[in-house]
Every structure is written in C-alpha cells, then in structure tokens.
Amino acid sequence: MGMVSEALCVDAACSGNPGPMEYRGVHMPSGREVFRVGPMLGTNNIGEFLAIVHGLALMKQKGIHMPIYSDSVSGQAWVRNKKARTTLALNPDTAQALNLVQRAEKWLRENDFRVPILKWNTEEWGEIPADFGRK
C-alpha cells in the first residue's frame, strides 16, 4: 500500500529506558507540529501510545478525520487493546506519564473512533516526519 499524503504522523523520543520522554504529532504534508508534550520521565512505548491517543482525541475534538501514522508496533497494539502494557513503576518521578496513560486508556474505553491507525513504513519511506532526529 502506498503512503497516504494527508495524515497525522506521531512519534516519541526517550533518552534511556526509562528516561526523559516526549512525543509529538506532525501534520503531513505541511510539516507543521500540531502538538508536543514533555519531556517527562517515561518510556518510549508509553510515548508512542500517548502520541496516538493524543492524535485521536484531538481529531475527535476538532471534527477532523485523517489517518494517523505511527512507526510503533507496541503503541498501536496498546491502542487496539485499550490498555498500555507498561511495567514502569509508579513513583513521584513517573506519576505524570502514568497519569497520562490512565487518562488515555479511559479515553479509549469511552470513545469510538474510526480514524485509521497506519504503520509507517520506515524501510521504504525513511524516518517518520514526526521523528525527533536523535538516533
């Protein structure tokens, strides 16, 4: 399947695991950053999950319907299951990220969405436009 040009691309970055984590959404093809959250202590998978849910919630709120691209298999699976399978321990440093995870899980349980969540084909298309460029 070819790339859909009108889409929201999401990605997360984390230095260490756990470590300072942030995530963002970028509108394709304009390249405009639509949202950016963090940094906070978390994991890359948590950031990928939160980025997808943030994109879903933002589009529902604004009445926009376009696919979301993510390069995270785990993040997409967590969204499908409406449950983040994180082992990150709750403590004062991780409370912010884990609170966002709980809110995201609640949003997924309470909201229907028809937005396609598509796998970004990094091998064919290069880094996702929302990539933080820190590799």
DSSP file (Angstrom, degrees, kcal/mol; ACC not computed):
  #  RESIDUE AA STRUCTURE BP1 BP2  ACC     N-H-->O    O-->H-N    N-H-->O    O-->H-N    TCO  KAPPA ALPHA  PHI   PSI    X-CA   Y-CA   Z-CA
    1    1 A M              0   0    0      0, 0.0     3,-0.1     0, 0.0     2,-0.0   0.000 360.0 360.0 360.0 136.9    0.0    0.0    0.0
    2    2 A G        -     0   0    0      1,-0.1     2,-0.2     0, 0.0     0, 0.0  -0.267 360.0 -82.8 -78.0 168.6    1.3    3.5   -0.9
    3    3 A M        -     0   0    0      1,-0.1     2,-0.5   118,-0.0    -1,-0.1  -0.481  34.4-130.7 -73.4 138.0    1.7    6.3    1.6
    4    4 A V        -     0   0    0     -2,-0.2     3,-0.1     1,-0.1    -1,-0.1  -0.796  16.0-156.9 -85.1 127.1   -1.4    8.5    2.3
    5    5 A S  S    S+     0   0    0     -2,-0.5     2,-1.1     1,-0.2    -1,-0.1   0.851  78.7  62.0 -81.5 -32.3   -0.3   12.1    1.9
    6    6 A E  S    S+     0   0    0     23,-0.1     2,-0.3    21,-0.1    -1,-0.2  -0.777  82.8 114.6 -96.3  97.3   -2.9   13.8    4.1
    7    7 A A  E     -A   28   0A   0     21,-1.7    21,-3.1    -2,-1.1     2,-0.5  -0.950  65.4-111.3-154.4 167.1   -2.2   12.3    7.6
    8    8 A L  E     -Ab  27  68A   0     59,-2.6    61,-3.0    -2,-0.3     2,-0.5  -0.953  30.3-156.8-106.5 125.5   -1.0   13.0   11.1
    9    9 A C  E     -Ab  26  69A   0     17,-3.0    17,-3.1    -2,-0.5     2,-0.3  -0.878  10.9-170.0-103.3 133.8    2.4   11.4   11.9
   10   10 A V  E     +Ab  25  70A   0     59,-2.6    61,-0.5    -2,-0.5     2,-0.3  -0.919  11.1 161.3-123.9 150.7    3.2   10.8   15.6
   11   11 A D  E     -A   24   0A   0     13,-1.9    13,-2.4    -2,-0.3     2,-0.3  -0.983  20.7-145.5-159.2 162.3    6.4    9.7   17.3
   12   12 A A  E     -A   23   0A   0     -2,-0.3     2,-0.4    11,-0.2   120,-0.2  -0.899   5.0-156.7-128.6 159.1    8.1    9.7   20.7
   13   13 A A  E     +A   22   0A   0      9,-2.7     9,-2.4    -2,-0.3     2,-0.4  -0.998  11.3 178.8-135.8 140.3   11.6   10.1   21.8
   14   14 A C  E     -A   21   0A   0     -2,-0.4     2,-0.9     7,-0.2     7,-0.2  -0.986  21.6-148.1-144.1 130.5   13.1    8.8   25.1
   15   15 A S  S    S-     0   0    0      5,-1.9     2,-0.1    -2,-0.4    -2,-0.0  -0.837  79.8 -12.2 -99.0 100.1   16.7    9.1   26.3
   16   16 A G  S    S-     0   0    0     -2,-0.9     3,-0.3     3,-0.2    28,-0.2  -0.293  97.0 -70.8  94.3 172.0   17.2    5.9   28.3
   17   17 A N  S    S+     0   0    0      1,-0.6     2,-0.2    -2,-0.1    26,-0.1  -0.762 131.2  15.0-146.3  95.3   14.5    3.4   29.4
   18   18 A P  S    S+     0   0    0      0, 0.0    -1,-0.6     0, 0.0    25,-0.2   0.566 110.2 114.8 -77.6 168.4   13.0    4.9   31.5
   19   19 A G  E    S- C   0  42A   0     23,-2.5    23,-2.6    -3,-0.3     2,-0.3  -0.948  72.5 -31.7-172.8-173.5   14.3    8.4   30.8
   20   20 A P  E     - C   0  41A   0      0, 0.0    -5,-1.9     0, 0.0     2,-0.4  -0.457  68.2-173.0 -61.0 120.8   13.2   11.8   29.7
   21   21 A M  E     +AC  14  40A   0     19,-3.6    19,-2.1    -2,-0.3     2,-0.3  -0.921  14.2 168.1-122.9 142.2   10.4   11.1   27.2
   22   22 A E  E     -A   13   0A   0     -9,-2.4    -9,-2.7    -2,-0.4     2,-0.3  -0.970  10.1-165.0-144.9 161.6    8.4   13.4   24.9
   23   23 A Y  E     +AC  12  37A   0     14,-2.3    14,-2.9    -2,-0.3     2,-0.3  -0.973   6.6 179.6-145.8 160.2    6.1   12.9   22.0
   24   24 A R  E     -AC  11  36A   0    -13,-2.4   -13,-1.9    -2,-0.3     2,-0.4  -0.975  21.6-132.1-154.9 166.1    4.6   14.9   19.2
   25   25 A G  E     -AC  10  35A   0     10,-2.3     9,-2.7    -2,-0.3    10,-1.3  -0.985  18.4-166.6-124.2 137.5    2.3   15.0   16.2
   26   26 A V  E     -AC   9  33A   0    -17,-3.1   -17,-3.0    -2,-0.4     2,-0.4  -0.989  20.3-127.7-127.1 130.1    3.2   16.5   12.8
   27   27 A H  E  >  -A    8   0A   0      5,-2.9     4,-2.6    -2,-0.4     5,-0.4  -0.599  35.4-119.1 -75.9 130.6    0.7   17.2   10.0
   28   28 A M  E  4 S+A    7   0A   0    -21,-3.1   -21,-1.7    -2,-0.4    -2,-0.0  -0.956  88.0  14.8-109.2 130.4    1.8   15.7    6.7
   29   29 A P  T  4 S+     0   0    0      0, 0.0    -1,-0.2     0, 0.0   -23,-0.1  -0.969 124.9  54.0 -99.1   1.3    2.4   17.2    4.1
   30   30 A S  T  4 S-     0   0    0      1,-0.1    -2,-0.2     2,-0.1     3,-0.1   0.790  89.1-139.2 -70.1 -24.4    2.7   20.7    5.7
   31   31 A G     <  +     0   0    0     -4,-2.6     2,-0.3     1,-0.3    -3,-0.2   0.550  48.2 151.9  79.2   5.9    5.3   19.6    8.3
   32   32 A R        -     0   0    0     -5,-0.4    -5,-2.9     1,-0.1     2,-0.5  -0.542  49.8-123.5 -76.4 131.6    3.6   21.7   10.9
   33   33 A E  E     -C   26   0A   0     -2,-0.3    -7,-0.3    -7,-0.2     3,-0.1  -0.647  27.7-176.5 -74.2 122.2    3.9   20.5   14.5
   34   34 A V  E     -     0   0A   0     -9,-2.7     2,-0.3    -2,-0.5    -8,-0.2   0.831  65.2  -4.0 -91.7 -38.4    0.3   20.0   15.8
   35   35 A F  E     -C   25   0A   0    -10,-1.3   -10,-2.3     2,-0.0    -1,-0.3  -0.989  54.8-172.8-152.3 156.3    1.2   19.0   19.4
   36   36 A R  E     -C   24   0A   0     -2,-0.3     2,-0.4   -12,-0.2   -12,-0.2  -0.945   8.9-174.1-151.2 128.0    4.2   18.3   21.5
   37   37 A V  E     -C   23   0A   0    -14,-2.9   -14,-2.3    -2,-0.3     3,-0.2  -0.976  31.0 -35.0-129.6 138.7    4.2   17.0   25.1
   38   38 A G  E     -     0   0A   0     -2,-0.4   -16,-0.2     1,-0.3     2,-0.1  -0.537  17.3-136.3 108.3-174.5    7.0   16.5   27.5
   39   39 A P  E     +     0   0A   0      0, 0.0     2,-0.3     0, 0.0    -1,-0.3   0.416  59.9 138.9 -79.5 153.2    9.7   15.9   28.5
   40   40 A M  E     -C   21   0A   0    -19,-2.1   -19,-3.6    -3,-0.2     2,-0.4  -0.946  61.9 -81.1-149.5 162.8    8.7   13.8   31.5
   41   41 A L  E    S+C   20   0A   0     52,-0.6    56,-0.5    -2,-0.3     2,-0.2  -0.562  79.9 102.2 -73.4 125.8   10.1   10.6   32.9
   42   42 A G  E     -C   19   0A   0    -23,-2.6   -23,-2.5    -2,-0.4     2,-0.3  -0.868  64.3 -81.1-169.7-158.6    8.7    7.6   30.9
   43   43 A T     >  -     0   0    0     -2,-0.2     4,-2.1   -25,-0.2     5,-0.1  -0.849  34.5-112.2-125.4 164.0    9.5    5.0   28.3
   44   44 A N  H  > S+     0   0    0     -2,-0.3     4,-2.6     1,-0.2     5,-0.2   0.917 117.0  52.6 -62.0 -43.4    9.5    5.2   24.5
   45   45 A N  H  > S+     0   0    0      1,-0.2     4,-2.4     2,-0.2    -1,-0.2   0.896 107.9  51.3 -62.3 -39.3    6.5    2.8   24.3
   46   46 A I  H  > S+     0   0    0      1,-0.2     4,-2.9     2,-0.2     5,-0.2   0.941 111.2  48.6 -60.5 -45.8    4.5    5.0   26.6
   47   47 A G  H  X S+     0   0    0     -4,-2.1     4,-2.3     1,-0.2    -2,-0.2   0.899 110.8  49.7 -60.8 -41.8    5.3    8.0   24.5
   48   48 A E  H  X S+     0   0    0     -4,-2.6     4,-1.7     2,-0.2    -1,-0.2   0.914 113.4  46.8 -63.8 -43.1    4.3    6.2   21.3
   49   49 A F  H  X S+     0   0    0     -4,-2.4     4,-2.3     1,-0.2     5,-0.2   0.943 113.5  47.4 -62.7 -50.1    1.0    5.1   22.9
   50   50 A L  H  X S+     0   0    0     -4,-2.9     4,-2.8     1,-0.2     5,-0.2   0.863 108.4  56.2 -62.5 -35.9    0.2    8.6   24.2
   51   51 A A  H  X S+     0   0    0     -4,-2.3     4,-2.1    -5,-0.2    -1,-0.2   0.912 108.8  46.3 -63.5 -42.3    1.0   10.2   20.9
   52   52 A I  H  X S+     0   0    0     -4,-1.7     4,-2.4     2,-0.2    -2,-0.2   0.948 115.6  45.0 -65.0 -47.9   -1.5    8.0   19.0
   53   53 A V  H  X S+     0   0    0     -4,-2.3     4,-2.9     1,-0.2     5,-0.2   0.891 111.0  53.9 -65.4 -38.7   -4.3    8.6   21.6
   54   54 A H  H  X S+     0   0    0     -4,-2.8     4,-2.5    -5,-0.2    -1,-0.2   0.927 110.1  48.2 -58.4 -45.0   -3.5   12.4   21.7
   55   55 A G  H  X S+     0   0    0     -4,-2.1     4,-2.2    -5,-0.2    -2,-0.2   0.911 112.4  48.3 -62.1 -43.7   -3.9   12.4   17.9
   56   56 A L  H  X S+     0   0    0     -4,-2.4     4,-2.3     2,-0.2    -2,-0.2   0.938 114.2  45.6 -61.3 -48.0   -7.2   10.5   18.1
   57   57 A A  H  X S+     0   0    0     -4,-2.9     4,-2.5     1,-0.2    -2,-0.2   0.897 112.3  51.0 -65.2 -41.4   -8.6   12.7   20.9
   58   58 A L  H  X S+     0   0    0     -4,-2.5     4,-2.0    -5,-0.2    -1,-0.2   0.914 111.8  47.0 -62.7 -44.0   -7.5   16.0   19.1
   59   59 A M  H  X>S+     0   0    0     -4,-2.2     5,-2.3     2,-0.2     4,-1.0   0.904 112.2  49.5 -66.6 -40.4   -9.1   14.9   15.8
   60   60 A K  H ><5S+     0   0    0     -4,-2.3     3,-0.6     1,-0.2    -2,-0.2   0.930 111.7  49.7 -62.6 -43.9  -12.4   13.9   17.5
   61   61 A Q  H 3<5S+     0   0    0     -4,-2.5    -1,-0.2     1,-0.2    -2,-0.2   0.875 118.3  38.5 -61.2 -39.2  -12.5   17.2   19.4
   62   62 A K  H 3<5S-     0   0    0     -4,-2.0    -1,-0.2    -5,-0.2    -2,-0.2   0.447 109.2-118.9 -95.0  -1.2  -11.9   19.2   16.2
   63   63 A G  T <<5 +     0   0    0     -4,-1.0     2,-0.3    -3,-0.6    -3,-0.2   0.828  64.1 145.1  68.0  31.7  -14.1   17.0   13.9
   64   64 A I      < -     0   0    0     -5,-2.3     2,-0.4    -6,-0.2    -1,-0.2  -0.800  32.8-164.0-102.4 143.5  -11.1   16.1   11.7
   65   65 A H        +     0   0    0     -2,-0.3    -5,-0.0    49,-0.0    50,-0.0  -0.893  31.9 126.6-132.7 104.9  -10.8   12.7   10.1
   66   66 A M        -     0   0    0     -2,-0.4   -59,-0.2    50,-0.0    -7,-0.1  -0.982  59.4 -89.8-149.2 154.4   -7.4   11.7    8.7
   67   67 A P        -     0   0    0      0, 0.0   -59,-2.6     0, 0.0     2,-0.5  -0.203  32.6-136.6 -62.7 155.1   -5.2    8.6    9.2
   68   68 A I  E     -bd   8 117A   0     48,-2.6    50,-3.2   -61,-0.2     2,-0.5  -0.966  13.2-152.9-111.5 128.5   -2.6    8.6   11.9
   69   69 A Y  E     +bd   9 118A   0    -61,-3.0   -59,-2.6    -2,-0.5     2,-0.3  -0.869  19.3 169.7 -99.7 133.9    0.8    7.1   11.1
   70   70 A S  E     -bd  10 119A   0     48,-2.3    50,-2.5    -2,-0.5   -59,-0.1  -0.992  30.1-154.8-137.4 144.1    2.9    5.6   13.8
   71   71 A D        +     0   0    0    -61,-0.5     2,-0.7    -2,-0.3    48,-0.1   0.318  69.7 101.2 -96.0   8.9    6.1    3.5   13.5
   72   72 A S     >  -     0   0    0      1,-0.2     4,-1.8   -24,-0.1     5,-0.1  -0.836  47.3-174.7-102.5 112.8    5.5    1.8   16.8
   73   73 A V  H  > S+     0   0    0     -2,-0.7     4,-2.2     2,-0.2    -1,-0.2   0.912  91.4  48.7 -65.6 -42.9    4.0   -1.7   16.7
   74   74 A S  H  > S+     0   0    0      2,-0.2     4,-2.8     1,-0.2     5,-0.2   0.935 109.6  50.9 -63.7 -47.1    3.7   -1.7   20.5
   75   75 A G  H  > S+     0   0    0      1,-0.2     4,-1.8     2,-0.2    -1,-0.2   0.900 112.1  47.3 -57.8 -42.1    2.0    1.7   20.6
   76   76 A Q  H  X S+     0   0    0     -4,-1.8     4,-2.4     2,-0.2    -1,-0.2   0.895 111.9  49.9 -67.2 -40.2   -0.6    0.5   18.0
   77   77 A A  H  X S+     0   0    0     -4,-2.2     4,-2.5     2,-0.2     6,-0.2   0.914 109.0  52.1 -64.8 -42.4   -1.2   -2.8   19.8
   78   78 A W  H  X>S+     0   0    0     -4,-2.8     5,-1.8     1,-0.2     4,-0.5   0.889 110.5  48.8 -61.0 -39.1   -1.8   -0.9   23.1
   79   79 A V  H ><5S+     0   0    0     -4,-1.8     3,-0.9    -5,-0.2    -2,-0.2   0.936 110.7  49.9 -66.6 -45.7   -4.3    1.4   21.4
   80   80 A R  H 3<5S+     0   0    0     -4,-2.4    -2,-0.2     1,-0.2    -1,-0.2   0.898 116.3  42.3 -57.4 -40.9   -6.1   -1.6   19.8
   81   81 A N  H 3<5S-     0   0    0     -4,-2.5    -1,-0.2     2,-0.2    -2,-0.2   0.496 103.6-132.9 -85.0  -4.0   -6.3   -3.3   23.2
   82   82 A K  T <<5S+     0   0    0     -3,-0.9     2,-0.3    -4,-0.5    -3,-0.2   0.778  77.1  97.6  56.6  27.9   -7.2    0.0   25.0
   83   83 A K  S   <S-     0   0    0     -5,-1.8     2,-0.6    -6,-0.2    -2,-0.2  -0.963  70.1-138.6-151.0 125.9   -4.5   -1.0   27.6
   84   84 A A        -     0   0    0     -2,-0.3     2,-1.5    17,-0.1    -9,-0.1  -0.766  13.4-152.9 -85.3 119.0   -0.9    0.1   27.9
   85   85 A R        +     0   0    0     -2,-0.6     2,-0.3   -11,-0.1    -1,-0.1  -0.385  40.0 151.3 -90.3  59.2    1.2   -2.9   28.9
   86   86 A T        -     0   0    0     -2,-1.5    -2,-0.0     1,-0.1     0, 0.0  -0.645  40.2-163.3 -92.9 148.3    3.8   -0.9   30.7
   87   87 A T        +     0   0    0     -2,-0.3     2,-0.2     2,-0.1    -1,-0.1   0.224  45.0 136.4-107.7  10.3    5.9   -2.2   33.6
   88   88 A L        -     0   0    0      1,-0.1     2,-0.2     6,-0.0    -2,-0.1  -0.415  55.9-125.3 -62.6 125.9    7.0    1.3   34.6
   89   89 A A        -     0   0    0     -2,-0.2     2,-0.5     1,-0.1     5,-0.1  -0.484  20.0-115.2 -76.3 141.3    6.8    1.5   38.3
   90   90 A L        +     0   0    0     -2,-0.2    -1,-0.1     3,-0.1     3,-0.0  -0.645  55.0 136.3 -77.6 124.9    4.7    4.3   39.9
   91   91 A N  S >> S-     0   0    0     -2,-0.5     4,-1.4     1,-0.0     3,-0.8  -0.927  70.9 -83.6-153.3 174.0    6.8    6.8   41.9
   92   92 A P  T 34 S+     0   0    0      0, 0.0     4,-0.4     0, 0.0     3,-0.1   0.828 127.7  51.2 -55.2 -30.9    6.8   10.6   42.1
   93   93 A D  T 34 S+     0   0    0      1,-0.2   -52,-0.6     2,-0.1     4,-0.3   0.821 117.2  36.9 -75.4 -30.9    9.1   10.9   39.0
   94   94 A T  T <> S+     0   0    0     -3,-0.8     4,-2.5     1,-0.2     5,-0.3   0.480  89.6  96.2 -99.0  -3.6    6.9    8.7   36.8
   95   95 A A  H  X S+     0   0    0     -4,-1.4     4,-2.4     1,-0.2     5,-0.2   0.859  80.6  54.2 -58.6 -39.2    3.5    9.9   38.1
   96   96 A Q  H  > S+     0   0    0     -4,-0.4     4,-1.8    -3,-0.2    -1,-0.2   0.946 113.1  41.1 -62.8 -48.8    3.0   12.4   35.3
   97   97 A A  H  > S+     0   0    0    -56,-0.5     4,-2.0    -4,-0.3    -2,-0.2   0.916 116.3  49.0 -66.1 -43.0    3.5    9.9   32.5
   98   98 A L  H  X S+     0   0    0     -4,-2.5     4,-2.2     1,-0.2    -1,-0.2   0.832 108.2  54.4 -69.8 -30.7    1.5    7.2   34.2
   99   99 A N  H  X S+     0   0    0     -4,-2.4     4,-2.2    -5,-0.3    -1,-0.2   0.906 108.5  49.3 -64.8 -41.3   -1.4    9.6   34.9
  100  100 A L  H  X S+     0   0    0     -4,-1.8     4,-2.5     2,-0.2    -2,-0.2   0.875 108.6  53.9 -64.4 -37.1   -1.5   10.4   31.2
  101  101 A V  H  X S+     0   0    0     -4,-2.0     4,-2.7     2,-0.2    -2,-0.2   0.935 108.9  48.2 -61.6 -46.6   -1.5    6.7   30.4
  102  102 A Q  H  X S+     0   0    0     -4,-2.2     4,-2.2     1,-0.2    -2,-0.2   0.914 112.7  48.1 -60.8 -43.1   -4.6    6.2   32.7
  103  103 A R  H  X S+     0   0    0     -4,-2.2     4,-2.3     2,-0.2    -1,-0.2   0.892 111.9  50.0 -63.5 -39.9   -6.4    9.1   31.1
  104  104 A A  H  X S+     0   0    0     -4,-2.5     4,-2.4     2,-0.2    -2,-0.2   0.910 110.3  49.3 -66.4 -42.8   -5.6    7.8   27.6
  105  105 A E  H  X S+     0   0    0     -4,-2.7     4,-2.0     2,-0.2    -2,-0.2   0.912 111.7  49.4 -61.9 -42.3   -6.9    4.3   28.5
  106  106 A K  H  X S+     0   0    0     -4,-2.2     4,-1.8    -5,-0.2    -2,-0.2   0.913 110.0  51.2 -62.5 -43.2  -10.1    5.8   29.9
  107  107 A W  H  X S+     0   0    0     -4,-2.3     4,-1.3     1,-0.2    -2,-0.2   0.922 109.5  50.4 -60.9 -44.0  -10.5    7.9   26.7
  108  108 A L  H  < S+     0   0    0     -4,-2.4    -1,-0.2     1,-0.2     3,-0.2   0.882 111.3  48.4 -62.9 -38.4  -10.1    4.8   24.5
  109  109 A R  H  < S+     0   0    0     -4,-2.0    -1,-0.2     1,-0.2    -2,-0.2   0.835 118.1  40.5 -68.5 -31.8  -12.7    2.9   26.6
  110  110 A E  H  < S+     0   0    0     -4,-1.8     2,-0.4    -5,-0.2    -2,-0.2   0.524 109.0  63.2 -98.5  -7.2  -15.2    5.8   26.4
  111  111 A N     <  -     0   0    0     -4,-1.3     2,-0.4    -3,-0.2    -1,-0.0  -0.959  63.3-146.6-127.3 136.2  -14.8    7.0   22.8
  112  112 A D        -     0   0    0     -2,-0.4     2,-0.4     2,-0.0    -3,-0.0  -0.760  22.4-175.3 -89.3 143.5  -15.4    5.3   19.5
  113  113 A F        -     0   0    0     -2,-0.4   -56,-0.0    -5,-0.1   -57,-0.0  -0.999  25.3-171.4-141.4 144.1  -13.0    6.3   16.7
  114  114 A R        +     0   0    0     -2,-0.4    -1,-0.1     2,-0.1   -49,-0.0   0.215  47.4 126.6-113.3  10.5  -13.0    5.5   13.0
  115  115 A V        -     0   0    0      1,-0.1     2,-0.2   -48,-0.1    -2,-0.1  -0.557  63.1-122.9 -73.1 125.6   -9.6    7.0   12.3
  116  116 A P        -     0   0    0      0, 0.0   -48,-2.6     0, 0.0     2,-0.7  -0.514  17.1-151.9 -69.0 134.0   -7.3    4.5   10.6
  117  117 A I  E     -d   68   0A   0     -2,-0.2     2,-0.3   -50,-0.2   -48,-0.2  -0.939  21.9-167.3-107.3 113.2   -4.0    4.0   12.5
  118  118 A L  E     -d   69   0A   0    -50,-3.2   -48,-2.3    -2,-0.7     2,-0.5  -0.732  22.9-116.0-109.3 148.5   -1.4    3.0    9.9
  119  119 A K  E     -d   70   0A   0     -2,-0.3     2,-0.4   -50,-0.2   -48,-0.2  -0.704  29.8-129.1 -82.0 124.2    2.1    1.6   10.3
  120  120 A W        -     0   0    0    -50,-2.5     2,-1.4    -2,-0.5     3,-0.2  -0.602  15.1-137.0 -72.1 128.7    4.7    3.9    9.0
  121  121 A N     >  +     0   0    0     -2,-0.4     4,-3.2     1,-0.2     3,-0.5  -0.649  29.5 173.4 -91.3  82.4    7.0    2.0    6.5
  122  122 A T  H  > S+     0   0    0     -2,-1.4     4,-2.2     1,-0.2    -1,-0.2   0.865  74.3  58.1 -59.2 -39.6   10.4    3.3    7.7
  123  123 A E  H  4 S+     0   0    0      1,-0.2    -1,-0.2    -3,-0.2     4,-0.1   0.889 119.6  28.8 -59.4 -40.0   12.3    0.9    5.4
  124  124 A E  H  4 S+     0   0    0     -3,-0.5    -2,-0.2     2,-0.1    -1,-0.2   0.839 132.9  30.5 -89.8 -36.3   10.6    2.3    2.3
  125  125 A W  H  < S-     0   0    0     -4,-3.2    -3,-0.2     1,-0.3    -2,-0.2   0.485  99.2-127.1-107.1  -4.9    9.8    5.9    3.3
  126  126 A G     <  -     0   0    0     -4,-2.2    -1,-0.3    -5,-0.4    -2,-0.1  -0.369  62.5  -9.5  83.5-170.8   12.6    6.8    5.7
  127  127 A E  S    S-     0   0    0      1,-0.1    -6,-0.1    -2,-0.1     0, 0.0  -0.264  82.0-100.0 -62.8 145.4   12.1    8.3    9.2
  128  128 A I    >   -     0   0    0      1,-0.1     3,-2.6    -8,-0.1    -1,-0.1  -0.373  32.1-117.1 -61.8 141.5    8.6    9.3   10.1
  129  129 A P  T 3  S+     0   0    0      0, 0.0    -1,-0.1     0, 0.0  -102,-0.1   0.738 114.8  57.5 -57.2 -22.6    8.1   13.1    9.7
  130  130 A A  T 3  S+     0   0    0   -120,-0.2  -119,-0.2  -104,-0.1  -106,-0.1   0.453  79.1 128.6 -86.1   1.1    7.4   13.4   13.5
  131  131 A D    <   -     0   0    0     -3,-2.6  -118,-0.1     1,-0.1  -120,-0.1  -0.230  59.7-140.5 -57.2 143.4   10.8   11.8   14.3
  132  132 A F        -     0   0    0   -120,-0.2    -1,-0.1  -108,-0.0  -119,-0.1   0.530  30.9-130.1 -85.2  -6.4   12.9   13.8   16.8
  133  133 A G        +     0   0    0      1,-0.1    -2,-0.0     2,-0.0  -120,-0.0   0.867  67.1 126.3  66.3  39.2   16.1   13.0   14.8
  134  134 A R              0   0    0      1,-0.1    -1,-0.1     0, 0.0  -121,-0.0   0.240 360.0 360.0-113.2  14.5   18.1   11.8   17.8
  135  135 A K              0   0    0      0, 0.0    -1,-0.1     0, 0.0    -2,-0.0   0.517 360.0 360.0 -74.0 360.0   19.3    8.4   16.6
